[in-house]
Amino acid sequence: MTQLEQARQKKITPQMIRVAEREGLEVEYIVTELAAGRIVIPANRMHAHLDPIGIGKGLRTKINANIGTSRDFPTVEAELEKLRMVISYRADTVMDLSTGGDITAIRRKLLAQCPIPFGNVPVYEMVVDSNRRQIPFVEMDAEGMLAYIRSQAEDGVDYMTVHAGLTLRAVEFLRNQGRTANIVSRGGSLMTGWMLHNGRENPFFERFDDILRIAAEYDVTLSLGDGLRPGCLADGTDRAQVEELITLGDLVRRCRQAGVQVMVEGPGHLPLDQVETNIRLQKSLCDEAPFYVLGPLVTDVAPGYDHITAAIGGAVAAAAGADFLCYVTPAEHLGLPGEDDVRMGIMAARIAAHSGDISKHLPGAADWDHRMGMARRNLDWAMQEQLAMDPMQFRRVRAARGTATDACSMCGDYCVYKILEGKL
């Protein structure tokens, strides 16, 4: 049985116990919310040595880091180093978005060294293999697509992005209204191309029951992709995006009926004043399924700094109820991220997630900040380093810009805490 099915039968699994321990909550709460579909535990039974996490209502906002090869950078060694960095900097999950090299071998090598939940986008391997065999992806049939999904589930992938809500009806909405940035989801554009070439409905939508059977067999959590997410502020919350979201709400209900864990992906690029609206809309249409958002990026004009634009939107989204943030690196819109981009993307997303948790009044979230405030007041540098979200960065800056006194080099003799020491 899946984690969802066992929760419905009040069966407590080791994964549920571990999530409760990590969140500081009673396991009964995890069971109740998991049974209702408001929490998911991505934990493919084939993923060895997995340390499970929970995503959803009442839990700490989680973050994902994307890694993966491209045609120009196809070697797995660099991605293994990125994976080590992802784990070191405490991202909650990782997604392999490889589009270069031997995708199957890359996935298996990454999974073998991955103790955190592992996600992917199945259609990427389908396209890369089609190109390698010089057979156009648009000629692949539904049976072939399902075979890839099954193979990836067998390897141990914990959650998969499947663009099943991108229908011919949604594409027609897009055509009729027009868009500035058109379709910016890579998986969404590939599936749209298949539909337009074949003049047929999305096979992920038509064969969704078959996908559910595979997901249930391995307990793969489905992450319903937003193929029509806005790729610029001008396209935010348009008819095409909302039409797809309505379909995703229907698919959420079908997942739950089949005992399959499910979460929903969201935008994208949004003006800041639309972020909260999008969270509330998704929670309403999708029966409070966990919401996984990319950013959202709140301006289009900061390439090279999009980890910041995404962190601003991510903090607002988390505060409004988003459950899972996909990091965005400084290399977004520019190229494949390097190791330093991965580090900065993770830290920006972690800051956004924690800021949202404070606003949601999650137990213990503000306590961390209170302890840091006290350590600063006491000029306790060792405790500040211990409490810092990135202790290594703390040490680097302190070593480069420190002082011989117990104050910092910003204020030195004029340290605010020393001026009033013992007087208040």
C-alpha positions in Angstrom: 0.0 0.0 0.0 1.0 3.6 -0.5 1.7 6.0 2.4 -1.7 7.5 1.7 -3.6 4.2 1.8 -1.9 3.2 5.0 -2.7 6.5 6.6 -6.4 6.0 5.7 -6.3 2.7 7.5 -4.6 4.3 10.5 -1.5 2.3 10.0 1.6 4.2 11.2 4.7 3.6 9.0 8.3 4.3 9.8 8.2 7.1 7.3 5.3 8.8 9.2 7.2 8.4 12.5 10.3 10.0 11.0 8.4 12.9 9.6 6.7 13.5 12.9 10.2 13.5 14.6 11.6 15.9 12.2 8.7 18.3 12.5 8.3 18.1 16.2 4.7 17.0 15.9 2.6 14.1 17.0 2.5 11.3 14.6 -1.3 11.2 14.8 -1.3 14.7 13.1 0.8 13.4 10.2 -1.5 10.4 9.8 -4.6 12.5 9.7 -3.3 15.1 7.2 -1.7 12.4 5.1 -5.0 10.5 4.9 -6.7 13.7 3.8 -4.1 14.4 1.1 -3.0 17.7 2.7 0.5 16.1 3.4 2.6 13.9 1.2 5.7 11.8 2.0 7.5 11.2 -1.3 9.1 7.8 -0.6 9.4 5.3 -3.4 9.7 1.9 -1.9 12.6 1.2 -4.3 14.7 4.2 -3.0 17.2 2.6 -0.7 18.6 4.6 2.3 16.0 7.4 2.0 15.5 9.7 4.9 11.9 10.8 4.3 10.4 14.2 4.7 6.8 15.5 4.7 5.5 18.3 2.5 2.2 20.0 3.3 -0.1 21.6 5.8 1.3 22.5 9.2 4.9 21.4 8.2 8.0 23.4 7.7 8.1 24.9 4.1 10.4 22.6 2.1 12.8 23.6 -0.7 13.9 21.7 -3.8 17.2 22.1 -5.7 17.4 21.2 -9.4 20.5 19.7 -10.9 21.1 17.8 -14.1 23.2 17.7 -17.3 22.7 19.4 -20.6 23.9 18.8 -24.1 26.8 21.2 -23.5 27.6 19.8 -20.1 26.7 16.1 -20.2 29.1 14.6 -17.6 27.7 13.1 -14.4 30.7 13.9 -12.3 29.7 17.6 -12.1 26.2 16.6 -11.1 27.4 14.3 -8.4 29.4 17.2 -6.9 26.3 19.4 -7.1 24.3 16.7 -5.3 26.9 16.7 -2.5 26.5 20.4 -2.3 22.7 20.1 -2.3 22.9 17.8 0.7 25.5 19.8 2.5 23.5 23.0 2.2 20.4 21.2 3.4 18.0 21.4 0.5 15.0 19.1 1.4 14.8 17.4 -2.0 16.6 17.3 -5.4 15.4 17.0 -8.9 17.4 15.5 -11.8 16.5 17.6 -14.9 19.2 16.0 -17.1 18.9 16.5 -20.9 22.3 15.5 -21.9 24.3 12.2 -21.9 23.0 8.8 -20.8 20.0 9.9 -18.7 19.3 6.4 -17.3 22.9 6.0 -16.1 23.0 9.5 -14.7 19.8 9.0 -12.8 20.9 5.7 -11.3 24.3 7.1 -10.2 22.6 10.1 -8.6 20.0 8.0 -6.8 22.7 5.7 -5.4 24.2 8.6 -3.5 21.0 10.4 -2.6 19.5 10.1 0.9 16.9 12.8 0.3 13.7 12.6 -1.9 14.6 12.5 -5.6 12.4 13.9 -8.3 12.5 14.1 -12.1 10.5 15.0 -15.2 9.9 11.8 -17.2 9.4 13.4 -20.6 13.0 14.7 -20.7 14.5 11.2 -21.0 11.9 10.3 -23.6 12.9 13.2 -25.8 16.7 12.7 -25.3 16.4 9.0 -26.2 14.2 9.8 -29.2 16.8 12.2 -30.5 19.6 9.6 -29.9 17.7 7.1 -32.0 16.8 9.7 -34.5 13.1 9.1 -34.0 11.1 12.3 -33.5 9.5 12.5 -30.0 6.2 13.4 -31.7 6.1 9.9 -33.1 6.3 8.2 -29.7 3.1 6.6 -28.6 1.4 6.4 -25.2 2.7 2.9 -24.5 6.3 4.0 -25.0 5.8 6.9 -22.7 4.3 4.7 -20.0 7.3 2.4 -20.3 9.7 5.2 -19.4 7.6 6.2 -16.4 7.6 2.6 -15.1 11.4 2.3 -15.7 12.0 5.5 -13.7 9.7 4.4 -10.9 11.6 1.1 -10.8 14.8 3.0 -10.3 13.5 4.6 -7.2 12.3 8.1 -8.2 10.2 9.5 -5.3 8.2 12.1 -7.2 7.6 12.9 -10.8 6.5 16.0 -12.6 3.8 14.9 -15.1 2.2 17.5 -17.3 -1.2 15.8 -17.4 -3.3 18.9 -17.0 -2.1 20.5 -20.3 -5.1 19.6 -22.5 -6.1 20.6 -26.1 -8.7 22.8 -24.4 -6.1 24.7 -22.4 -3.9 25.1 -25.5 -7.0 26.6 -27.3 -7.3 29.2 -24.5 -3.7 30.1 -25.0 -4.1 30.5 -28.7 -7.2 32.7 -28.4 -5.8 35.1 -25.8 -2.2 35.3 -26.9 0.8 35.6 -24.6 3.9 37.6 -24.3 6.2 34.7 -23.4 4.1 31.8 -24.8 4.9 28.5 -23.1 8.0 28.5 -21.0 7.7 25.1 -19.3 10.1 22.7 -21.2 7.9 19.7 -20.4 4.8 21.7 -21.3 6.2 22.8 -24.7 7.2 19.3 -25.5 3.8 17.9 -24.8 2.1 20.7 -26.6 4.3 20.0 -29.7 3.2 16.4 -29.5 -0.5 17.3 -29.4 -0.3 19.8 -32.2 1.7 17.5 -34.4 -0.6 14.5 -33.9 -3.9 16.5 -33.6 -4.7 14.4 -30.5 -5.2 14.9 -26.7 -2.3 14.8 -24.3 -1.4 11.1 -23.7 -0.6 11.9 -20.1 -4.2 13.1 -19.7 -5.8 10.3 -21.7 -3.8 7.6 -20.0 -3.8 9.1 -16.5 -5.3 6.0 -15.0 -2.4 3.9 -16.3 0.1 6.5 -14.8 -1.8 6.1 -11.5 -1.4 2.4 -11.5 2.4 2.7 -11.9 2.6 5.4 -9.2 0.5 3.3 -6.8 2.7 0.2 -7.4 5.9 2.0 -6.3 4.4 4.8 -4.2 5.6 7.5 -6.5 4.2 10.9 -5.5 2.8 12.7 -8.6 3.7 16.3 -9.0 1.2 17.7 -11.4 3.1 20.0 -13.7 2.0 23.5 -14.7 2.8 23.4 -18.4 1.1 26.8 -18.9 2.8 28.6 -16.0 3.4 32.3 -16.8 6.9 33.0 -18.0 6.7 36.8 -17.5 4.7 39.1 -15.4 2.4 40.1 -18.3 1.1 36.5 -18.5 0.4 36.1 -14.8 -2.9 34.5 -13.8 -4.3 34.4 -17.3 -7.0 32.2 -18.7 -4.7 29.5 -19.9 -3.0 29.1 -16.6 -6.3 29.0 -14.7 -7.8 26.5 -17.1 -4.9 24.1 -16.6 -5.2 24.6 -12.8 -8.9 23.7 -12.9 -8.0 20.4 -14.7 -5.3 19.8 -12.1 -7.9 20.0 -9.4 -9.8 17.2 -11.1 -6.7 15.1 -11.4 -5.9 15.6 -7.7 -9.2 14.0 -6.9 -8.5 11.1 -9.2 -5.1 10.6 -7.6 -6.6 10.4 -4.1 -9.3 8.0 -5.3 -6.5 5.7 -6.6 -4.5 6.0 -3.3 -1.7 8.0 -5.0 0.0 10.8 -3.2 -0.2 14.1 -5.2 1.0 17.7 -5.1 0.5 20.5 -7.6 3.0 22.8 -9.2 2.5 26.5 -9.7 3.9 29.6 -11.2 6.3 30.9 -12.4 6.5 34.7 -12.9 4.0 36.8 -11.1 3.6 40.4 -10.0 4.0 40.5 -6.2 0.3 41.5 -5.6 -0.8 38.3 -7.4 1.2 35.8 -5.4 -1.2 35.4 -2.5 -4.2 35.2 -4.9 -2.5 32.3 -6.8 -1.9 30.4 -3.6 -5.5 30.8 -2.4 -6.8 29.8 -5.9 -4.8 26.6 -6.0 -5.7 25.6 -2.4 -9.4 26.1 -3.3 -9.4 24.4 -6.7 -7.1 21.5 -5.6 -8.7 20.6 -2.2 -5.6 21.9 -0.3 -3.2 19.6 -2.0 0.4 20.6 -1.2 1.5 23.4 -3.5 5.0 23.4 -5.1 5.9 26.8 -6.6 8.8 27.9 -8.8 9.8 31.2 -7.1 7.5 32.9 -8.0 9.8 35.4 -9.7 8.4 38.9 -9.0 10.2 40.8 -11.7 11.5 39.9 -15.2 14.5 42.4 -15.4 17.1 40.9 -13.0 18.9 38.1 -14.9 21.9 37.1 -12.8 20.0 37.9 -9.6 16.9 35.7 -10.1 17.7 33.8 -6.9 16.7 37.1 -5.2 13.6 37.8 -7.3 12.5 34.2 -6.6 13.2 34.5 -2.8 11.0 37.6 -2.6 8.1 35.8 -4.3 8.8 32.6 -2.4 8.6 34.3 1.0 5.3 35.8 0.2 4.1 32.5 -1.3 5.2 30.5 1.8 3.5 33.0 4.1 0.3 32.6 2.1 0.3 28.8 2.4 2.7 27.4 -0.3 4.2 24.2 1.0 7.3 23.6 -1.2 9.6 26.1 -3.0 11.7 25.2 -6.0 14.9 27.1 -5.8 16.0 29.5 -8.6 19.7 30.2 -9.2 21.4 33.3 -10.4 22.0 31.5 -13.7 18.2 31.2 -14.4 17.5 32.5 -17.9 21.3 32.6 -18.6 22.7 29.0 -18.6 23.2 25.7 -16.7 24.0 26.6 -13.1 27.4 25.9 -11.6 28.2 24.8 -8.1 28.2 28.4 -6.7 24.9 29.1 -8.4 23.5 26.0 -6.7 24.7 27.2 -3.3 23.2 30.7 -3.7 20.0 29.3 -5.0 19.6 27.0 -2.1 20.4 29.6 0.5 18.0 32.1 -1.0 15.2 29.6 -1.1 15.9 28.5 2.5 15.7 32.1 3.6 12.4 32.5 1.8 11.0 29.3 3.3 12.0 30.2 6.8 10.6 33.7 6.5 7.3 32.2 5.4 7.3 29.8 8.3 7.7 32.7 10.8 4.7 34.4 9.2 2.7 31.2 9.4 3.6 31.0 13.1 4.9 27.4 12.8 6.0 26.1 16.1 9.7 26.8 16.7 10.2 29.0 13.6 10.5 32.3 15.4 12.4 30.7 18.3 15.4 30.2 16.1 15.5 33.9 15.4 15.0 34.8 19.1 18.1 32.7 20.0 20.1 34.5 17.3 18.9 37.9 18.7 20.1 37.0 22.2 23.4 35.7 20.9 24.0 39.0 19.1 23.1 41.0 22.2 25.6 39.0 24.2 28.3 39.2 21.5 28.4 35.4 21.6 30.1 34.8 18.3 30.3 31.0 18.7 26.6 30.8 19.3 25.9 33.1 16.3 27.9 30.8 14.1 26.1 27.7 15.4 22.7 29.3 14.8 23.6 30.8 11.4 21.7 29.3 8.4 25.0 29.0 6.6 27.8 28.6 9.3 30.5 28.4 6.6 29.6 31.8 5.1 29.5 33.2 8.7 33.1 32.0 9.3 34.3 33.3 5.9 33.0 36.8 6.4 34.0 36.9 10.1 37.6 35.8 9.2 37.9 38.3 6.4 36.2 41.3 8.2 36.7 40.5 11.9 38.4 42.5 14.6 40.6 41.8 17.6 37.9 43.0 19.9 34.7 41.1 20.8 32.7 43.6 18.7 32.5 43.4 14.9 34.4 45.6 12.5 31.3 47.5 11.4 31.1 49.4 14.7 34.2 48.5 16.6 34.6 50.7 19.7 31.1 52.1 19.0 29.3 48.8 19.2 25.7 49.5 20.3 25.7 46.6 22.7 28.9 47.8 24.5 27.8 51.5 24.7 24.8 50.5 26.8 26.4 47.4 28.4 24.8 46.9 31.9 22.7 50.1 31.6 19.4 48.6 30.4 
